[in-house]
Amino acid sequence: MVVFDKLEIRNSLTIEDIFELLQEWGGEPEFTSFGIISTTICHNEPGEGSRKLYYYENTGLFKCYTGCDSTFDIFELLIKVFDIQKKKVFDLNDAVRYIAFKFGISASYKDEAEDQLDDWKFLNNYDRVQNIELKTNKIELKEYDKTILDRFNYLVNIRPWLNEGISQDVIDYNKIGFYPGGDQITIPHFDPDGRLVGVRGRTLGKEEAERFGKYRPLYIMGQMYNHPLGMNLYNLNNSKEYIKIMKKAIVFESEKSCLLYQSYFNFDISVACCGSSLSNYQVQQLLDLGVEEIIIAFDRQFQEPQDEEWHHLTKNLRKINDKYKNFATISFIFDKNMITGYKSSPIDEGPEKFLQLFKERTIL
Ligand SMILES: [Zn+2]
C-alpha cells in the first residue's frame, strides 16, 4: 500500500521543481520577485493563454487572474493541465502520486519492494496517453509528419538571427523557416534519430511575444506541434557523433545557442535543454553516449552577483551538480565577471567571449 501525504509532498517541492513542471507543460515560466509567472495553462492550451498565472513562493499556491479567477495548488493545476493537454482525468491521488514519483519524493512511500520505481516505470504508468513508448530505457516521442515543414517559408531572410551571428548555412541545414500566419520563426525539433518530434515558434511581434512569451509550440490547422521538452535534447541528432568522440557535451538553454555554436565551430558538441532545467532523461541521453563531462552553459540570468536571480541560478546549478556529479563531471560556464550582457547565453556575444568563458568554466 502506498500512502502519500499531499502536504508533505507539496512542501518538499522546490520553486525550481514548480518551474520545471510549468516549463514541461508549456507555461513558459519566468522567475519573479514573488515566485513565478506563467501563461494560463490552467485553462488554456500551451501557447494560447496570457501571462496571468502567478505562483507565490510564500504560500506555495497559484493564482489565475483570468479564466479561473481562483487560487489552487500544484496538484489541482496538474489535474487541469492533464485534462486540457492529455484529455486525461486525474483525481487528487493520481496527481499527488505523479508528482511524488516524478521528483523521487518517497518519504511516505510504504512499499519497499517498489522503491525501485524509476522514471521509466513512472512514464510507462502515466504518459502512455502521450504516445511515449517504453523501449527498455529509451523513450520514443510521438513523431509528427515532416510535410508540415513544407508549409514554411525558407526564402525569407531571417535578418535578426543573421545579425546575431547565425550563418545562413546553419539556418538552412537546421530547416529554420518562417511561418507568416504566426509571425514566427519556425524551429523543428528532431530526436536523436532525426524524427520530427516538435516544432517551436519564435514570435517576432513584440506584443505577441509579451503576451505569449517568445517561444511556444507551433499551432497550425488545429494541430499543436508540442512535445515534452524534458524528453529530448535539441540538436543531439547533429552533435551525437562528436559528443561520442569528445566525451563532452555543452548544454545550452536555447536552440539559438546551438545554431550559433554550429556557426562558429566545426566540432559540434552542443545541445539545448530548452529551458533552465535539465531532466534525468536528458542527462541519461548524454550518459548513453559515453560522456565524461557535461558542461552546463546557461544564460546569465542575474543582474549582479548576490541579487535574487543570482541566488536562483546558483541554486539551480548546485541542484544539477548534486543530482548528477556521481555520473559524470559536471562543469559550469558561469559569467561571474559579467563579460556578456544580462540574460545572454555564453555564446551570444561571439566565439572569443565564449571560448574565454569555456576555458574559465568551473567545477563545484
Ligand atoms: Zn486559469
Residues whose N, C-alpha, C, O or C-beta is under 5 A from the ligand:
A	BS01	ZN	T40 C42 H43 C64 G67 C68
